Amino acid sequence: MSRSSAYKQTKGVLARTLGEESMLLHPSGSPALSLNPTATAVWAALAEQPDLAVVVAEVSARYGTAPDAVEGEVDALVAQLLELGFLQPL
């Protein structure tokens, strides 16, 4: 993924958060997706900011790591969310 990419959450996706973890339900009825705390932080950041570079910066600041350290994890999550239809490119 390019850090200059931008994404939006798919309309109708239901997200439920319990503690630091979340469960995503797709409107098509496909299987639910469970998110760990880091993935939950990425999902929440994408709800507010579609720019992936900003999301990477926010998540790295939240966890006190360098952006390069979380970029790969964010990219992998975004790819999975795109493949499963939870995100759409802008």
Buried (B, 14 or more C-beta within 10 A) or exposed (E): BEBEBBBEBBEEBEBEEEEEBBBBBBEEEEEEBEBEEBBBBBBBBBEEBBBBBBBBBBBBEBEEEEBEEBBEBBBEBBEEBBEBEBBEEE
